[in-house]
Amino acid sequence: MGISTYEVMYIQALDNYPYNVEECIEKLQYVIAGDDEHAGAHCLMGRIYEEQLKDFKQAEYYYRMTLYLDRDYTPVYSQFAGLLINLKRFKEAETIIDIGMKVPGIDEASLIYLKGLLYEKYEMYATAIQYYTDAKKLCFNNYFMDDMDGHIKRVKDKKDLEKKSDKNKSDKKKEKKKKSEKSS
């Protein structure tokens, strides 16, 4: 049994993304029309709606459809969780990440990175740094490691800003207290 026409069209669509979006969409529409249960086509269509059209409701629809069709389709977990994080739907994102971590063949480093991003959004910087470090340990790609180093540096910078901000607030309170004591 050979590769189906729909698989070939999907591979061509994937190859065209993101450089030739128009052709990618044409091929995806052909695949979905002929095989409406093709998880990869639905996931890629979700990416187009998210990244190109900024239509997050449609992107979510396609990601959910992908999960409905094939819970073991690994690329959807990081895409969908990333979308939910960007929409500030953190609990839902964490649930998708946790489910994804149980899928055989999943890119664990990418999901751990997204956990780090969640904790960075929660302003729990030490925890975020730990997740970014854990993602580095799980990856097999030098570029990904470099990215994690950048994330760790950014979070450390945020921690430093937070400390400076806290110190400034403390200093202002002390000044106010001194002024009120002098006027008494």
C-alpha positions in Angstrom: 0.0 0.0 0.0 1.5 3.4 -1.0 1.0 6.8 0.3 -2.4 8.2 -0.5 -3.0 11.3 -2.7 -4.2 13.1 0.4 -1.0 12.4 2.2 1.1 13.7 -0.7 -1.1 16.8 -0.9 -0.7 17.3 2.9 3.1 16.9 2.6 3.1 19.5 -0.2 1.0 21.9 2.0 3.4 21.4 4.9 6.3 22.1 2.6 4.7 25.3 1.4 4.0 26.7 4.9 4.7 29.5 5.7 6.4 30.6 2.5 3.5 30.1 0.1 0.4 30.3 2.2 -2.0 30.5 -0.7 -0.9 27.3 -2.2 -0.7 25.7 1.2 -4.4 26.6 1.9 -5.5 25.2 -1.5 -3.8 21.9 -0.8 -5.2 21.7 2.7 -8.7 22.4 1.5 -8.3 19.6 -1.0 -7.1 17.2 1.7 -9.8 18.1 4.2 -12.5 17.9 1.5 -11.3 14.4 0.5 -10.3 13.2 4.0 -12.1 15.2 6.7 -10.4 13.0 9.4 -6.8 14.0 8.4 -5.5 15.3 11.8 -2.3 16.9 10.3 -4.3 18.9 7.8 -6.6 20.3 10.6 -3.6 21.1 12.7 -1.8 23.0 9.9 -5.1 24.9 9.1 -5.2 25.9 12.8 -1.7 27.3 12.5 -2.7 29.3 9.4 -5.7 30.8 11.3 -3.5 31.5 14.3 -0.3 32.8 12.8 -1.4 34.3 9.5 -5.0 35.4 9.9 -5.0 36.0 13.7 -8.4 34.3 13.9 -7.9 32.6 17.2 -11.4 31.1 17.4 -11.0 29.3 14.1 -7.5 28.3 15.1 -8.9 26.8 18.4 -11.6 25.0 16.4 -9.0 23.3 14.2 -6.7 22.4 17.1 -9.7 20.9 19.0 -10.7 19.0 15.8 -7.2 17.7 15.5 -7.4 16.3 19.1 -10.8 14.9 18.4 -9.5 13.1 15.3 -6.2 11.9 16.8 -5.2 12.4 20.4 -1.7 11.0 19.5 -1.0 13.7 16.9 1.9 15.2 18.8 2.4 18.6 17.0 -1.0 19.9 18.1 -0.2 19.9 21.8 2.5 22.6 21.7 0.5 24.6 19.0 -2.7 24.5 21.0 -1.1 25.2 24.4 0.8 28.2 22.9 -2.4 29.6 21.5 -4.1 29.3 24.9 -1.1 30.9 26.7 -1.3 33.8 24.2 -5.0 34.1 25.0 -4.3 34.2 28.7 -6.2 30.9 29.3 -3.5 29.5 31.5 -5.3 26.7 33.2 -6.5 25.3 29.9 -3.0 25.5 28.5 -1.6 23.7 31.5 -4.2 20.9 31.0 -3.2 20.5 27.4 0.5 20.4 28.3 -0.1 17.8 31.0 -2.2 15.6 28.6 0.4 16.1 25.9 3.2 14.9 28.2 1.6 11.5 28.3 1.5 11.1 24.5 4.2 8.7 23.1 6.7 10.5 20.9 5.9 14.0 22.1 8.6 16.6 22.1 8.8 16.9 25.9 11.3 19.8 25.7 8.8 22.0 23.9 6.1 21.3 26.3 8.4 21.9 29.3 9.3 25.2 27.7 5.7 26.1 27.5 5.3 25.3 31.2 8.2 27.7 31.8 6.3 30.3 29.8 3.2 29.8 31.9 5.1 30.3 35.1 6.8 33.4 33.7 3.3 34.8 32.9 2.4 34.0 36.5 5.5 36.0 37.5 6.8 32.9 39.4 10.3 33.5 38.0 12.3 30.9 39.9 9.9 28.2 38.8 10.0 29.5 35.2 13.8 29.3 35.2 13.7 25.8 36.5 11.3 24.7 33.7 13.5 26.4 31.0 16.5 24.6 32.5 14.6 21.3 32.4 13.7 21.9 28.8 17.4 22.4 28.0 18.1 19.0 29.5 15.5 17.3 27.4 16.3 18.9 24.0 18.6 17.6 21.2 18.9 20.8 19.3 21.5 23.5 19.9 19.3 26.3 18.6 16.6 25.3 21.2 19.3 25.3 23.9 20.3 28.8 22.8 16.6 29.9 22.9 16.3 28.5 26.5 19.4 30.5 27.5 17.7 33.6 26.1 14.5 32.9 28.1 16.5 32.3 31.3 18.4 35.5 30.8 15.1 37.4 30.2 13.5 36.0 33.4 16.6 36.8 35.5 16.4 40.4 34.1 12.7 40.5 35.2 13.6 39.2 38.6 16.2 42.0 38.9 13.6 44.6 37.8 11.2 43.2 40.4 13.8 43.5 43.2 14.6 47.1 42.1 10.9 48.0 42.1 10.4 46.4 45.5 13.4 48.4 46.9 12.1 51.7 45.4 8.7 51.1 47.0 10.4 50.4 50.3 12.5 53.5 50.1 9.5 55.7 49.3 7.6 54.3 52.3 10.6 55.1 54.6 10.7 58.7 53.2 7.0 59.1 53.8 7.4 57.9 57.4 10.3 60.3 58.0 8.3 63.2 56.6 5.3 62.4 58.8 7.5 62.0 61.9 9.1 65.5 61.2 5.8 67.2 60.8 4.5 65.8 64.1 
